[in-house]
């Protein structure tokens, strides 16, 4: 699979205090139009659907919500992030060829009138376990410790989520970590511009770290990015807030729109294919 316009930084570090908003309270705050909080306790994506690579389409906006405004950016630092702090979406591309896929994410007001999140997201290829992967399963903690030990400079982790690279995680039913969900990084984008303090740099060099691929917009609470030449496969979008200083904050809403634009086969390829067909026909006539 080919991915253009993709930034692939290295690993990260930070301090995350989980929101005091409980599952029931969050469900009430987000209201019926948003994802129930019970589904957010584990990775349980909103399924956007299957899309044919040869058909242009733009989806309706799909709603979701999180407790807090820090979940995505926390996964960009040196001790990774808590998967309970972001929302997820899944979709599949089917058929032949490739397509440019644009993901647009915006903060949405929740049922109590609270502001939407300042959004960031990462696109991965992979499939989550039915029933939900999460950080605090025994298998996930074993894998996270091993992955941290294999990452130069990493000494501790707050969770499995890594916003700027691939990561793996598993369920309670996999205490040995031998049946992990692996999410292969494709790319990311976020609203604004965030520089992490040196102590939390994903480069573990003690220097402030500008998280790449921000849109530089201080306002708007929206971000979009086009991933070029995606091919058939299963994909996940992990989305959350980018307010790194938000230790706790009210529930935040979001909406995601997906646009699929087929990539035309170049005329030269059609001519080449026609030429091969012609040569094959001549060969068969000679052979007979």
N, C-alpha and C positions, 0 to 999 in steps of 0.2 A: 504494500500500500504506500502511495506517495502522498506526502503532506507538505504543501507549500506555505510560506509565510508563518512558519511556526518557530517560536522561541523555545528552547529547551534548556533552562538554567539548571543549576545543580541543587543541592539539598538545603536545609534551613534551621530556625530557633526562636521561642517566646514564652509568655506566661498567660494561661487561659483560665479564667474563673467561670465555671459553668453558671448559666443564668438560674436565678432562683425561681423563675416561672415554671410551675409544674405542668405535666402533660394535660391535666384537665383544664387548668386555667388557660393554657395556651390555646387549646381547642376552642374555648369560648371566645377568646380574644380574636382569633383568626376568623371565626364564623364559618358557616357552611360552604362558602365559596372557596375556601382554602383547604389545604391538605390537613387532615386530622393529626393532632400531635402524637397520637398513639402510633401512627405510621412512621413518625420521625425518630422514634427511639432506636430504630435500626435503619439500615439502608434499604428503603422500600420505595423505589422510584415511581414517579408519575409516568405512566406509559403514554408517550405521544403517538406511537403507531409505527407502521411499516410504510416506507416510501420507495417507489420505483425510481431507479436512477435515471430513467428516460423521461420522467414526467415532472414538469415544473409545478411547484406547489408552495403555498405559504399557509401555515396552520393558523388557527385561531389562537389567541393568547391562552396559555395554560397557567393557572394560579398555583401558588405554593406558599409556604411560610416557615419561618424559623424563630426561635427564641433568642434574640440578640442580633447584633450588627457587626460581628467580628469573625464569624465562622470560616469564611473563605480566606481572608488575609492571614489568619492564624496558621493556616496550613502552608503558608509561604515562608515561614520562619524556620529557625534551626532546630526546634524540638517538635515540629509537625503540629497537627491539629486534631481536634476531637470530631469524629464523624457524626456525633449527635448534634453538632452545631450548624450543619448545612442541610439544604434540601437537594433532592436529586430528581432527574428526569431521564427516561430511557427512550431510545428510538432505534429502528433498524433500517438500513438501506438494502434494497434487494434488486436483482437484475444485473444486467451487464453494463459495462462502461463506468463512468465516474460522474460526480456532480460536485459543484461548489455549494457548500452548506453554510448558511448564515444563521448564527444564533444571536437573537436580540433579547436582552434581559433588562427589566426595569423594576424599580421599587414601586410597590402599590400600597395605598393606604389600607389598613386593616379595618375590621368591622367596628372598632371603637374610635376610628378617625386618626389613629397613630400613623406617623410617616412611614413610608416604605423604606426598605434597606438601601444602602449604598452598595450596588451590586458588583460582584466578581464571579467568574465561573471558569471551570476547566472542563475540557472535552477529553474523554477517554474512550478507548475501545475495550469492551469487555461486558460481562454479564454478572449481575449480583445474584447471590443465592436467594431462592425463594424462601421467605420467612425472615430474611434480613441478616446481613453481616453487621458486626459492630466491634468497637474498640475493646470492650471489656470482657469478651469471651476469652477463655484460657488460651485457645489456639492463636487468637490475634495478638495477645500479649507476648506469647512465645516468639512469634514471627517478628513482632515489632522490636523486641530485644535483640534478635539476631540481625535484623536489618540495620538497627542503630549501630551495633558493634562493627558492622561491615562498612559503615560510612565514616570516613576520617573526620574527626572533630566532634561527632555526635556522642553525647554522654547520657542524655535523658530524653524521653519523649512524653508528650501529653496525649498522643493519639496516633492513629495510623495514617490520617489524611495528609497527603503531600500535594499541594496545589500546583507545584511546578515540575513534577516528575511522576513517574509511575509508582504505584504502591499496591500492596496486597493486604487482604483482610479475610476473616472467616466468621463462622457462626458458632453458637454454643454447642452445636452438634458435632463440632470438629475440634476436640480439645488438643489434638496433636498438631494441628495446623498443616495437615497433609492434603487438604482439599480446599485450598484458598481460592477466593475470587481475586483475579489479577486484573487491575485496571491499567491499561497501557496509555501513557500520556500522549496526547496529540497536540494540544495547545491550550492557551488560556488568554483571557482578557479581563480588564476590570475598569471601573469608573474611577477617575481621578488619578492621583499619583502618590504613592506611599513609599517613604524611605524608612526601613526598619532600623532601629538602633543597633550599634555595633555588637552589643551583647547578644542580640537575637539574629545576627546575620546567618543566612543559610550557607554562607561560605566559611563560617567558623573562623574568620580572620580578625574579628574584633573591629571591623570597619563598618560604618553605616552602609546599608544595602538598598539601592533603589530597585524595587520590584519591577521587572520589565513588563512591557505591553499594557501599561495603563493608558487611558485615552487622554489624560491630562485635563479633563473637564472637572472643574471644582463643583459645578452644580449639574442638575439634570437627573441624577439618580437613574441613569440608564447607560448601557454599554452594548455594543454589538461587534461581532467579528466574523469574517468569512474564512472558512477552512476550505482550501482548494483541493480539488481532485480526490475526494473521498470515494472509496469503492465499497462494495457490498460488505456488510458486517453489522455487528451489534454495538451500539454506542451508549455512553452515559454522560450526562452533564451534571456536575456537582456545583451548586451555586450557594452563595452566602454573602455576608456583609464584608465590607472593607474598612471599617472603622477600628483600627488597631488599638485605640485607647479605650474602647467601649468594654469595660470590665463586665458590666451587666447593663442590659437595656431592655425596653419592652419588646414584645413580639413584633416582628417585621414581616411584611408581605412582599411578594414578588410575582411577576408575570413573565413567561417566556414564550417567544414566537420563533418558529423554525421555518426557514426558507430553503427549498431545494431547487437548484438551477442546473439542469443537465449540461455537461461539457460536450460540445459537438465533436464528433470524430473529424479530424482535419481532412480536407479534400485530398491531400496527398496520400493519406492512408487508404481512402476509397479507390484512388487510381491504382495504388500499389496492389490492392486486393483484386481489382478487376484484371490487372495485368497477370497476376498469378493464375487466376481462373482461366484466362486465355491461353497461357502457356500449358496449363494442365490439359485443356481441351485439345490443343495441337498434339501433345504427347500421346494422348489416348487414340487419336485418329491414326497417328503413325504406327503405334503399337498394334492397331487392329489391321 
